[in-house]
């Protein structure tokens, strides 16, 4: 059987064999598979389906057909399209609603740690453009569920806001112009409206920098432990930390929902 290496992936390389994705398994893989089966049982088809493990112990997943960010350097047009941003919000809401009643296996094990509890959902935790699968102007779903885990809705939504709005700071370090800030505010509210977010948007403002700093902390901790993939992500950790500071400096009006 021939193996076709799939593009992208910072932590676990994936190959395609006869239309099935094979990836190196981790201690939390069985728990993530339980989540994917839960979604499948609910009729949700915008996520890979878990197919067990191969003879090498690798996890097997169905392949989501479509275009991915892959290894490209230029930002694809769909990543900044309003229609795609709205679909991301709708996708997140559907996943959160469906996993609110998820019962984990007794030996639940998550990459991010913790455990399911009252009021929590299972978030993808990395629903960014880099993990999106797209067919034209349609969001097929998100791949790479390795770091999925229990959290509040806001915690998972905050990371997608950082990467899709984007609320992350410009990589070149240049300050944003007023019209850029207005556009980011507009896109933030489009994402939250598409999600059906009914919480306090001023409170959501604090979730974003908290999530950015936590993500950076995880990267730095794993890099210090010798993880090569995390070491390669250290520039991202620095960007997340800078983004947290910049988000905290945004005016209160940035988070105010526009009047209709």
Secondary structure, 3 states (H helix, E strand, C coil): CCCEECCCCCCCCEEEECCEEEECCCCCHHHHHHHHHHHHHCCCCCECCEEEECCCCCEEEECCCCEECCCCCCCCHHHHCHHHHHHHHHHHHHHHHHHCCCCCCCCCCCCCCCCCCCCCEEECCCCCHHHEEEECCEEEEECCCCCCEEECHHHHHHHHHHHHCCCCCCCCCCCCCHHHHHHHHHHHHHHHHHHCCCCCHHHHHHHHHHHHHHHHHHHHHHHHCCCHHHHHCHHHHHHHHHHHHHHHCCCHHHHCCCCC
